[in-house]
Amino acid sequence: MVRDIFVFSCFTGLSYSDVVTLSPDNIIKGIHGEDWIQINRRKTKVLA
């Protein structure tokens, strides 16, 4: 599981602390139907 989180973090640019707080509510649909991750960064509180 740690390896999966590490690889996901590498592909998304999210930190470990942001990845472990993800929930299904953070997945939104784009205007063309694609999935996007929308989350407030834990350390800086910036929307990413």
C-alpha positions in Angstrom: 0.0 0.0 0.0 2.9 2.4 0.8 4.3 1.8 -2.7 0.9 2.6 -4.3 0.5 5.8 -2.3 4.1 6.8 -3.3 3.4 6.1 -7.1 0.1 8.0 -6.9 1.8 10.9 -5.2 4.5 11.0 -7.9 1.9 11.0 -10.7 -0.4 13.7 -9.1 2.2 15.9 -7.3 0.2 15.6 -4.0 2.1 15.1 -0.8 1.6 12.1 1.4 -0.5 14.0 3.9 -2.8 15.2 1.1 -3.1 11.7 -0.4 -4.1 10.0 2.8 -6.9 12.6 3.4 -8.5 12.0 0.0 -12.1 10.9 -0.1 -14.6 10.2 -2.9 -15.9 13.7 -2.3 -12.6 15.0 -3.7 -13.3 13.5 -7.2 -15.2 15.8 -9.5 -16.3 15.6 -13.1 -14.8 18.0 -15.6 -16.8 19.7 -18.3 -15.9 16.9 -20.8 -16.7 14.1 -18.3 -13.2 13.4 -17.1 -12.4 12.9 -13.4 -10.4 15.5 -11.5 -9.1 15.6 -8.0 -10.0 18.8 -6.1 -8.6 19.2 -2.6 -7.5 21.9 -0.2 -3.8 21.3 0.4 -3.3 20.4 4.0 -0.2 22.6 4.8 -1.1 25.7 2.8 -4.9 25.4 2.5 -4.6 26.2 -1.2 -7.1 24.7 -3.5 -5.4 22.2 -5.8 
